[in-house]
Amino acid sequence: MAATKKRTTKKRKTRKKKTRSLGRKLFLFLLTLAILAAAGVAIYKYKNLLLTPHKKESPNQLVAIESILLAADVQLGSDLETFSLKNETEHWKAHVTRKQKKCIIKALKHLAESQNVEVNIGKEKIVKSQLMQLITLSQNEQPYMKLILSLKKQKKAKKPKVIRKPKPAKAQSPDPVEEPPASTYWESYDGPRVAIIIDDVGMKPYNALSDLTGIHIPITFAILPFQRYTKTCANELHKNHYEVMLHMPMEPTNFPVANPGAGAIFSSFTPLKAQETLSEAIRQVPHVTGVNNHMGSRITASKKLMPSLVQTIKEKNLFFIDSRTHASTIAYQTAKAQGIRCAERDVFLDAIMSYDFTVKQIAKTVSTAKKQGFAVAIGHPYPSTMAAIKDKLPALKAQGISFVFASDIVK
């Protein structure tokens, strides 16, 4: 009995030792797995941090979205709310009409096709009695913006006020010998008037504009100063009876992400320095008849600089077109208050570089002209823009649309 008891006790001790040994091994195994998992997570986060695009790369895309909203006539100052979260995702909320919403969504689809951008359009939802739609924009599978389109009640459009054309101000400084305006060379029409301005001219040779000059329809060309082909383009365009403007570089709100280029006016300038810079740019462009702004969202909103710039334009007996690159602009109102010939942009033709988009914007320009009697559209010498203009303008001219120079629109 005693021997049996000893054997039983020994077996129990052996089992306990084995159990403890297995427990230790299991504990060590689980601990090893936990350490490996933690290391894996750390490595993944480190790699993800390296591979994830920084917010510094997204401003160009944000500018594209801002251009789309501007093209849809969204007032960026009053109808747009913006904020950023800690994860660097931009959140924008735009209060739009149903027509604006349709235009924005179509433009975003074009953006997705033409650039490496993923656009996820959510379903319409009612939130606090307000119809909303969420659109998520991503690049390389990384969301960089959530755009909420909030539908607002559309107000009835007011009839445009009829403003009498003031007499041109007399030049207070010596100017070149006056020549007959370019418009005297072209046929005149009584239909709705459309002025098309092509910006950013002067960076390429004159023959790069052949698609536009070949249709023999009045088009105004806004030329950048201090470029390789500034003077050549100005002289050739004037020789062929086209109207020439100065496309004046000015500081934008997103500088230095967007650079206005050589000879620009900056918000740090004194009014006198801004005037001198503008005068030098005017001297760079032969046969100049008017001025519009290249970028310039910070300058055209400046109460410090705009009055002085308008004064210089008035002294040179030039007209001014406000390109309306931002809703906060006071440029047109300032020019109007000083009594110079001026107008403002109604339509952007190519906020998206797409033939189909530009065709739709040309139709929008014509529709605007039919409603208010005239319209100013601004585009660029992109291949898609020039092709759309070349294809559509001759037919519209035959239908009675009167294409004129910018100087024929200003009041």
SESEKOL-224586 format. One record per residue (C-alpha): residue in one letter; x, y, z. Coordinates in steps of 0.2 Angstrom, whole numbers, padded with zeros to 4 digits. Layout:
{pt 'A', {X, Y, Z}};
...
***
This chain:
{pt 'M', {0000, 0000, 0000}};
{pt 'A', {0014, 0012, 0005}};
{pt 'A', {0023, 0008, -0012}};
{pt 'T', {0007, 0011, -0022}};
{pt 'K', {0005, 0028, -0013}};
{pt 'K', {0022, 0033, -0017}};
{pt 'R', {0020, 0029, -0035}};
{pt 'T', {0004, 0039, -0036}};
{pt 'T', {0012, 0054, -0028}};
{pt 'K', {0026, 0053, -0040}};
{pt 'K', {0015, 0053, -0055}};
{pt 'R', {0005, 0068, -0048}};
{pt 'K', {0021, 0078, -0046}};
{pt 'T', {0027, 0073, -0064}};
{pt 'R', {0010, 0079, -0071}};
{pt 'K', {0011, 0095, -0062}};
{pt 'K', {0029, 0098, -0069}};
{pt 'K', {0023, 0094, -0086}};
{pt 'T', {0008, 0106, -0084}};
{pt 'R', {0019, 0120, -0078}};
{pt 'S', {0032, 0117, -0092}};
{pt 'L', {0018, 0117, -0105}};
{pt 'G', {0011, 0133, -0097}};
{pt 'R', {0028, 0142, -0098}};
{pt 'K', {0030, 0137, -0116}};
{pt 'L', {0012, 0143, -0121}};
{pt 'F', {0015, 0159, -0112}};
{pt 'L', {0032, 0162, -0121}};
{pt 'F', {0024, 0158, -0137}};
{pt 'L', {0010, 0170, -0135}};
{pt 'L', {0022, 0183, -0129}};
{pt 'T', {0033, 0181, -0144}};
{pt 'L', {0017, 0182, -0155}};
{pt 'A', {0012, 0198, -0146}};
{pt 'I', {0029, 0206, -0149}};
{pt 'L', {0030, 0201, -0167}};
{pt 'A', {0012, 0208, -0170}};
{pt 'A', {0017, 0225, -0161}};
{pt 'A', {0033, 0226, -0172}};
{pt 'G', {0023, 0222, -0188}};
{pt 'V', {0010, 0236, -0183}};
{pt 'A', {0024, 0248, -0180}};
{pt 'I', {0033, 0244, -0197}};
{pt 'Y', {0017, 0246, -0206}};
{pt 'K', {0013, 0263, -0198}};
{pt 'Y', {0031, 0268, -0202}};
{pt 'K', {0029, 0263, -0221}};
{pt 'N', {0012, 0270, -0222}};
{pt 'L', {0019, 0287, -0215}};
{pt 'L', {0032, 0287, -0228}};
{pt 'L', {0021, 0282, -0243}};
{pt 'T', {0006, 0293, -0238}};
{pt 'P', {0005, 0309, -0248}};
{pt 'H', {0008, 0324, -0238}};
{pt 'K', {-0004, 0338, -0238}};
{pt 'K', {0009, 0349, -0247}};
{pt 'E', {0005, 0339, -0263}};
{pt 'S', {-0014, 0342, -0262}};
{pt 'P', {-0015, 0361, -0265}};
{pt 'N', {-0015, 0359, -0284}};
{pt 'Q', {-0030, 0347, -0282}};
{pt 'L', {-0038, 0360, -0271}};
{pt 'V', {-0036, 0374, -0283}};
{pt 'A', {-0044, 0363, -0297}};
{pt 'I', {-0059, 0360, -0285}};
{pt 'E', {-0060, 0379, -0282}};
{pt 'S', {-0059, 0382, -0301}};
{pt 'I', {-0074, 0370, -0303}};
{pt 'L', {-0084, 0379, -0290}};
{pt 'L', {-0080, 0396, -0298}};
{pt 'A', {-0085, 0389, -0315}};
{pt 'A', {-0102, 0384, -0307}};
{pt 'D', {-0104, 0402, -0301}};
{pt 'V', {-0102, 0397, -0283}};
{pt 'Q', {-0098, 0412, -0272}};
{pt 'L', {-0083, 0406, -0262}};
{pt 'G', {-0085, 0420, -0249}};
{pt 'S', {-0103, 0417, -0244}};
{pt 'D', {-0108, 0400, -0251}};
{pt 'L', {-0093, 0389, -0246}};
{pt 'E', {-0087, 0383, -0228}};
{pt 'T', {-0070, 0375, -0227}};
{pt 'F', {-0060, 0367, -0213}};
{pt 'S', {-0047, 0353, -0210}};
{pt 'L', {-0046, 0338, -0198}};
{pt 'K', {-0031, 0331, -0190}};
{pt 'N', {-0030, 0318, -0203}};
{pt 'E', {-0026, 0332, -0215}};
{pt 'T', {-0042, 0329, -0225}};
{pt 'E', {-0050, 0344, -0231}};
{pt 'H', {-0069, 0346, -0228}};
{pt 'W', {-0078, 0359, -0239}};
{pt 'K', {-0097, 0362, -0238}};
{pt 'A', {-0104, 0372, -0253}};
{pt 'H', {-0122, 0379, -0253}};
{pt 'V', {-0128, 0377, -0271}};
{pt 'T', {-0143, 0377, -0282}};
{pt 'R', {-0148, 0361, -0291}};
{pt 'K', {-0141, 0367, -0307}};
{pt 'Q', {-0125, 0372, -0299}};
{pt 'K', {-0124, 0354, -0291}};
{pt 'K', {-0127, 0346, -0308}};
{pt 'C', {-0113, 0356, -0316}};
{pt 'I', {-0101, 0353, -0301}};
{pt 'I', {-0104, 0334, -0302}};
{pt 'K', {-0101, 0333, -0321}};
{pt 'A', {-0085, 0343, -0319}};
{pt 'L', {-0079, 0332, -0305}};
{pt 'K', {-0082, 0317, -0317}};
{pt 'H', {-0071, 0325, -0330}};
{pt 'L', {-0058, 0328, -0317}};
{pt 'A', {-0058, 0310, -0313}};
{pt 'E', {-0056, 0305, -0331}};
{pt 'S', {-0042, 0318, -0335}};
{pt 'Q', {-0032, 0316, -0319}};
{pt 'N', {-0027, 0303, -0307}};
{pt 'V', {-0041, 0307, -0295}};
{pt 'E', {-0054, 0295, -0288}};
{pt 'V', {-0071, 0303, -0286}};
{pt 'N', {-0084, 0294, -0275}};
{pt 'I', {-0101, 0302, -0277}};
{pt 'G', {-0113, 0297, -0262}};
{pt 'K', {-0132, 0297, -0263}};
{pt 'E', {-0143, 0312, -0258}};
{pt 'K', {-0148, 0312, -0240}};
{pt 'I', {-0159, 0324, -0230}};
{pt 'V', {-0150, 0330, -0215}};
{pt 'K', {-0159, 0342, -0203}};
{pt 'S', {-0172, 0346, -0217}};
{pt 'Q', {-0158, 0350, -0229}};
{pt 'L', {-0154, 0340, -0244}};
{pt 'M', {-0136, 0335, -0245}};
{pt 'Q', {-0124, 0325, -0255}};
{pt 'L', {-0106, 0319, -0250}};
{pt 'I', {-0092, 0318, -0263}};
{pt 'T', {-0076, 0310, -0258}};
{pt 'L', {-0060, 0314, -0268}};
{pt 'S', {-0045, 0303, -0266}};
{pt 'Q', {-0028, 0301, -0274}};
{pt 'N', {-0017, 0285, -0273}};
{pt 'E', {-0031, 0278, -0262}};
{pt 'Q', {-0029, 0292, -0250}};
{pt 'P', {-0044, 0303, -0247}};
{pt 'Y', {-0039, 0322, -0247}};
{pt 'M', {-0056, 0330, -0248}};
{pt 'K', {-0074, 0328, -0243}};
{pt 'L', {-0085, 0340, -0252}};
{pt 'I', {-0103, 0342, -0246}};
{pt 'L', {-0115, 0349, -0258}};
{pt 'S', {-0130, 0357, -0248}};
{pt 'L', {-0145, 0362, -0259}};
{pt 'K', {-0152, 0379, -0256}};
{pt 'K', {-0168, 0387, -0263}};
{pt 'Q', {-0165, 0396, -0279}};
{pt 'K', {-0169, 0414, -0279}};
{pt 'K', {-0178, 0422, -0294}};
{pt 'A', {-0165, 0430, -0305}};
{pt 'K', {-0166, 0449, -0305}};
{pt 'K', {-0166, 0458, -0322}};
{pt 'P', {-0150, 0466, -0326}};
{pt 'K', {-0149, 0484, -0323}};
{pt 'V', {-0146, 0495, -0339}};
{pt 'I', {-0130, 0505, -0336}};
{pt 'R', {-0126, 0519, -0347}};
{pt 'K', {-0109, 0519, -0355}};
{pt 'P', {-0098, 0533, -0347}};
{pt 'K', {-0087, 0544, -0359}};
{pt 'P', {-0069, 0537, -0360}};
{pt 'A', {-0058, 0546, -0348}};
{pt 'K', {-0045, 0557, -0356}};
{pt 'A', {-0027, 0551, -0355}};
{pt 'Q', {-0016, 0561, -0343}};
{pt 'S', {0000, 0554, -0348}};
{pt 'P', {0008, 0553, -0366}};
{pt 'D', {0003, 0537, -0376}};
{pt 'P', {0008, 0530, -0392}};
{pt 'V', {0000, 0537, -0408}};
{pt 'E', {-0018, 0531, -0409}};
{pt 'E', {-0023, 0519, -0422}};
{pt 'P', {-0041, 0514, -0428}};
{pt 'P', {-0048, 0501, -0416}};
{pt 'A', {-0046, 0483, -0422}};
{pt 'S', {-0065, 0481, -0422}};
{pt 'T', {-0067, 0492, -0437}};
{pt 'Y', {-0059, 0478, -0448}};
{pt 'W', {-0073, 0466, -0443}};
{pt 'E', {-0091, 0464, -0448}};
{pt 'S', {-0104, 0471, -0436}};
{pt 'Y', {-0119, 0461, -0430}};
{pt 'D', {-0135, 0466, -0420}};
{pt 'G', {-0137, 0450, -0410}};
{pt 'P', {-0131, 0446, -0392}};
{pt 'R', {-0113, 0451, -0390}};
{pt 'V', {-0100, 0439, -0384}};
{pt 'A', {-0082, 0443, -0380}};
{pt 'I', {-0069, 0429, -0379}};
{pt 'I', {-0053, 0433, -0370}};
{pt 'I', {-0038, 0420, -0372}};
{pt 'D', {-0026, 0422, -0357}};
{pt 'D', {-0008, 0417, -0355}};
{pt 'V', {-0002, 0422, -0372}};
{pt 'G', {0016, 0425, -0375}};
{pt 'M', {0024, 0409, -0368}};
{pt 'K', {0023, 0400, -0385}};
{pt 'P', {0026, 0407, -0403}};
{pt 'Y', {0012, 0416, -0413}};
{pt 'N', {0008, 0401, -0424}};
{pt 'A', {0003, 0391, -0409}};
{pt 'L', {-0013, 0401, -0410}};
{pt 'S', {-0017, 0397, -0428}};
{pt 'D', {-0033, 0387, -0423}};
{pt 'L', {-0040, 0403, -0416}};
{pt 'T', {-0034, 0416, -0429}};
{pt 'G', {-0038, 0404, -0443}};
{pt 'I', {-0057, 0406, -0440}};
{pt 'H', {-0057, 0425, -0443}};
{pt 'I', {-0068, 0429, -0428}};
{pt 'P', {-0064, 0443, -0416}};
{pt 'I', {-0055, 0436, -0401}};
{pt 'T', {-0046, 0446, -0388}};
{pt 'F', {-0029, 0440, -0383}};
{pt 'A', {-0022, 0444, -0365}};
{pt 'I', {-0003, 0443, -0366}};
{pt 'L', {0009, 0440, -0351}};
{pt 'P', {0023, 0452, -0350}};
{pt 'F', {0042, 0447, -0349}};
{pt 'Q', {0039, 0431, -0359}};
{pt 'R', {0050, 0425, -0373}};
{pt 'Y', {0036, 0429, -0386}};
{pt 'T', {0027, 0443, -0378}};
{pt 'K', {0032, 0456, -0391}};
{pt 'T', {0031, 0445, -0406}};
{pt 'C', {0013, 0439, -0402}};
{pt 'A', {0007, 0457, -0398}};
{pt 'N', {0014, 0463, -0415}};
{pt 'E', {0008, 0449, -0425}};
{pt 'L', {-0010, 0449, -0417}};
{pt 'H', {-0011, 0468, -0420}};
{pt 'K', {-0005, 0466, -0438}};
{pt 'N', {-0019, 0453, -0441}};
{pt 'H', {-0032, 0465, -0433}};
{pt 'Y', {-0034, 0456, -0416}};
{pt 'E', {-0036, 0465, -0400}};
{pt 'V', {-0022, 0464, -0387}};
{pt 'M', {-0023, 0466, -0368}};
{pt 'L', {-0010, 0465, -0354}};
{pt 'H', {-0013, 0449, -0344}};
{pt 'M', {-0005, 0457, -0328}};
{pt 'P', {0002, 0444, -0315}};
{pt 'M', {-0003, 0447, -0298}};
{pt 'E', {-0001, 0438, -0281}};
{pt 'P', {-0015, 0424, -0278}};
{pt 'T', {-0020, 0419, -0260}};
{pt 'N', {-0012, 0402, -0262}};
{pt 'F', {0006, 0409, -0266}};
{pt 'P', {0019, 0402, -0267}};
{pt 'V', {0010, 0386, -0271}};
{pt 'A', {0004, 0395, -0286}};
{pt 'N', {0017, 0407, -0294}};
{pt 'P', {0011, 0422, -0304}};
{pt 'G', {0027, 0423, -0314}};
{pt 'A', {0039, 0437, -0319}};
{pt 'G', {0034, 0455, -0316}};
{pt 'A', {0020, 0451, -0304}};
{pt 'I', {0012, 0463, -0291}};
{pt 'F', {0013, 0457, -0273}};
{pt 'S', {0003, 0462, -0258}};
{pt 'S', {0019, 0468, -0249}};
{pt 'F', {0021, 0482, -0262}};
{pt 'T', {0017, 0500, -0258}};
{pt 'P', {0004, 0508, -0269}};
{pt 'L', {0018, 0517, -0278}};
{pt 'K', {0028, 0502, -0282}};
{pt 'A', {0013, 0493, -0288}};
{pt 'Q', {0009, 0507, -0300}};
{pt 'E', {0027, 0507, -0306}};
{pt 'T', {0027, 0488, -0309}};
{pt 'L', {0010, 0489, -0319}};
{pt 'S', {0017, 0503, -0329}};
{pt 'E', {0033, 0493, -0334}};
{pt 'A', {0022, 0478, -0338}};
{pt 'I', {0011, 0489, -0350}};
{pt 'R', {0027, 0495, -0359}};
{pt 'Q', {0031, 0477, -0362}};
{pt 'V', {0016, 0473, -0372}};
{pt 'P', {0015, 0483, -0389}};
{pt 'H', {-0003, 0489, -0395}};
{pt 'V', {-0011, 0486, -0378}};
{pt 'T', {-0029, 0492, -0376}};
{pt 'G', {-0034, 0485, -0359}};
{pt 'V', {-0029, 0475, -0344}};
{pt 'N', {-0035, 0460, -0335}};
{pt 'N', {-0028, 0450, -0320}};
{pt 'H', {-0017, 0434, -0321}};
{pt 'M', {-0021, 0425, -0304}};
{pt 'G', {-0022, 0440, -0292}};
{pt 'S', {-0035, 0434, -0280}};
{pt 'R', {-0025, 0443, -0266}};
{pt 'I', {-0022, 0459, -0275}};
{pt 'T', {-0040, 0461, -0283}};
{pt 'A', {-0047, 0460, -0265}};
{pt 'S', {-0034, 0473, -0259}};
{pt 'K', {-0042, 0490, -0254}};
{pt 'K', {-0024, 0496, -0252}};
{pt 'L', {-0018, 0493, -0270}};
{pt 'M', {-0033, 0491, -0281}};
{pt 'P', {-0037, 0510, -0281}};
{pt 'S', {-0019, 0515, -0286}};
{pt 'L', {-0019, 0501, -0300}};
{pt 'V', {-0035, 0507, -0307}};
{pt 'Q', {-0029, 0525, -0307}};
{pt 'T', {-0014, 0520, -0318}};
{pt 'I', {-0025, 0510, -0330}};
{pt 'K', {-0036, 0526, -0331}};
{pt 'E', {-0021, 0537, -0334}};
{pt 'K', {-0015, 0526, -0349}};
{pt 'N', {-0033, 0527, -0356}};
{pt 'L', {-0035, 0508, -0355}};
{pt 'F', {-0050, 0498, -0350}};
{pt 'F', {-0050, 0484, -0337}};
{pt 'I', {-0058, 0467, -0336}};
{pt 'D', {-0060, 0459, -0319}};
{pt 'S', {-0056, 0440, -0322}};
{pt 'R', {-0065, 0436, -0305}};
{pt 'T', {-0053, 0423, -0299}};
{pt 'H', {-0060, 0424, -0282}};
{pt 'A', {-0077, 0429, -0275}};
{pt 'S', {-0069, 0443, -0263}};
{pt 'T', {-0063, 0453, -0278}};
{pt 'I', {-0067, 0472, -0277}};
{pt 'A', {-0058, 0476, -0294}};
{pt 'Y', {-0073, 0479, -0305}};
{pt 'Q', {-0082, 0489, -0292}};
{pt 'T', {-0066, 0500, -0289}};
{pt 'A', {-0064, 0502, -0308}};
{pt 'K', {-0082, 0507, -0310}};
{pt 'A', {-0081, 0519, -0295}};
{pt 'Q', {-0066, 0528, -0304}};
{pt 'G', {-0076, 0530, -0320}};
{pt 'I', {-0065, 0519, -0332}};
{pt 'R', {-0072, 0507, -0345}};
{pt 'C', {-0073, 0490, -0337}};
{pt 'A', {-0082, 0474, -0336}};
{pt 'E', {-0081, 0457, -0327}};
{pt 'R', {-0079, 0439, -0332}};
{pt 'D', {-0096, 0430, -0334}};
{pt 'V', {-0089, 0412, -0338}};
{pt 'F', {-0073, 0402, -0337}};
{pt 'L', {-0072, 0391, -0353}};
{pt 'D', {-0059, 0379, -0347}};
{pt 'A', {-0058, 0377, -0328}};
{pt 'I', {-0056, 0359, -0333}};
{pt 'M', {-0045, 0355, -0348}};
{pt 'S', {-0059, 0345, -0358}};
{pt 'Y', {-0066, 0348, -0375}};
{pt 'D', {-0084, 0343, -0370}};
{pt 'F', {-0083, 0354, -0354}};
{pt 'T', {-0077, 0369, -0365}};
{pt 'V', {-0091, 0366, -0377}};
{pt 'K', {-0104, 0367, -0363}};
{pt 'Q', {-0096, 0383, -0356}};
{pt 'I', {-0097, 0391, -0374}};
{pt 'A', {-0116, 0386, -0374}};
{pt 'K', {-0117, 0394, -0356}};
{pt 'T', {-0109, 0410, -0362}};
{pt 'V', {-0121, 0411, -0377}};
{pt 'S', {-0136, 0409, -0365}};
{pt 'T', {-0129, 0422, -0353}};
{pt 'A', {-0127, 0434, -0368}};
{pt 'K', {-0145, 0431, -0374}};
{pt 'K', {-0151, 0435, -0356}};
{pt 'Q', {-0141, 0451, -0352}};
{pt 'G', {-0137, 0456, -0370}};
{pt 'F', {-0118, 0452, -0368}};
{pt 'A', {-0106, 0440, -0360}};
{pt 'V', {-0087, 0439, -0356}};
{pt 'A', {-0079, 0422, -0357}};
{pt 'I', {-0061, 0419, -0352}};
{pt 'G', {-0051, 0404, -0358}};
{pt 'H', {-0033, 0398, -0361}};
{pt 'P', {-0023, 0392, -0377}};
{pt 'Y', {-0026, 0374, -0372}};
{pt 'P', {-0028, 0362, -0387}};
{pt 'S', {-0045, 0356, -0380}};
{pt 'T', {-0051, 0375, -0378}};
{pt 'M', {-0044, 0380, -0395}};
{pt 'A', {-0052, 0365, -0404}};
{pt 'A', {-0069, 0369, -0396}};
{pt 'I', {-0069, 0387, -0401}};
{pt 'K', {-0063, 0382, -0418}};
{pt 'D', {-0078, 0370, -0420}};
{pt 'K', {-0092, 0380, -0412}};
{pt 'L', {-0089, 0398, -0415}};
{pt 'P', {-0092, 0399, -0434}};
{pt 'A', {-0109, 0390, -0432}};
{pt 'L', {-0114, 0402, -0418}};
{pt 'K', {-0109, 0417, -0428}};
{pt 'A', {-0120, 0410, -0443}};
{pt 'Q', {-0135, 0409, -0430}};
{pt 'G', {-0133, 0428, -0426}};
{pt 'I', {-0122, 0428, -0411}};
{pt 'S', {-0111, 0444, -0412}};
{pt 'F', {-0093, 0440, -0407}};
{pt 'V', {-0084, 0456, -0402}};
{pt 'F', {-0068, 0462, -0394}};
{pt 'A', {-0068, 0465, -0375}};
{pt 'S', {-0067, 0484, -0379}};
{pt 'D', {-0084, 0483, -0387}};
{pt 'I', {-0091, 0476, -0370}};
{pt 'V', {-0084, 0487, -0357}};
{pt 'K', {-0095, 0501, -0350}};
***
